[in-house]
Amino acid sequence: MPAPQCFSCHAARAALRRPRSGQALCGPCFCTAFEAEVLHTVLAGRLLPPGAVVAVGASGGKDSTVLAHVLRELAPQLGVSLRLVAVDEGIGGYRDAALAAVRRQAARWDLPLTVVAYADLFGGWTMDAVARSTAGTGRSRACCTFCGVLRRRALEEGARLVGATHIVTGHNADDMAETVLMNFLRGDAGRLARGGGLGSRGEGGALPRCRPLQLASQKEVVLYAHFRRLDYFSEECVYAPEAFRGHARDLLKLLEAARPSAALDLVHSAERLALAPAARPPPPGACSRCGALASRSLCQACALLDGLQRGQPRLAIGKGRGGRDKEGPPGPLPPPPSDPESAPGPAAGECGAACKERCE
């Protein structure tokens, strides 16, 4: 059976049928529609004001690659300038190849690129060093929790380094729906309350963040990358297999099989969620060590690094964090362990809500 005509141009043969609307479109018309929808998301949400200097979190994966390409196409209409900021987490056999993809993108699109490294920002700690430190503690499966928190801090530092006024990340609708499911399954009311909307306005001196692809499905992100012939890195991180996010992803696929709009429904549910006064998290303050936004005396990044310093990597992971504020003041970070033979293999990560800052 021949392919139908494109619903938009009525000239070319359709190359796909959009998963949610059912419209049959040719490749060029689909890409034009996708870009128009992202533009509408940015303008309707007032995410990026004219004149903004935008730091694009660039991991080399499909989501950040599509985001950078689309914003580069839309930059003249939006009146913004772009800077690519990549984070080197220090994951052997994985991050080097991903950063190579980012460098190719920056050269091809003539966009300035800045790379910030965990080792430089966090006293020599890399994700491989964290994995070695947590091996045998029962917390080595929490590598994604460490990485999500530290990557968020690193992206903020990189954005400030390039003079950015806003940060954008490549979270799509499926990513956000998975995060909503994870927070529901954990009973994490605080993160549920903060998870609605298209980003954050930048409380406590933090830079405003937004997610222009939040209403785009993962399938359409992949299709856009295919039709635009984008070069991206697609290998999975060695610490990601069996992560908690994977269970939420599997559940979401089952839900979408029965209800194709399930991902967007979950995203919109989080936007409309209202917590009872007693369940609302307290207003954030400032970290006593670094001054970053924090709900306790130490922000998550400083608390995790403090736990590594004390030889207690479980510190600040999960809900058992009550003793953290009772400890004495943190000292300088010790050098991370350096024995590569003690590094675990692919870890089962207990993926935190921030993990998608890294994993694509």
Buried (B, 14 or more C-beta within 10 A) or exposed (E): EEEEBBBBEEEBEBBBBBBEEEBBBBBBBBBBBBBEBBBEBBEEBEBBEEEBBBBBBBBBBBBBBBBBBBBBBBBEEBEBBBBBBBBBBBBEEBBEEBBEBBBBBBEEBEBEBBBBBBBEBBBBBBBBBBBBBBBEEEBBBBBBBBBBBBBBBBBBBBBBEBEBBBBBBBBBBBBBBBBBBBBBEBEBBBBBBBBBBBBBEBEBEBBBBBBBBBBBBBBBBBBBBBBBEBEBBEEBBBBBEBBBBBBBBEBBEEBBEEEBBBBBBBBBBBBEBEEEEEEEBEEBEBBBBEEBBBBBBBBBBBBBBBBBBEEBBBBBBEEEBEEBEEBEEBEEBBEBBEEEEEBBEBBBBBBBBBBBBBBB
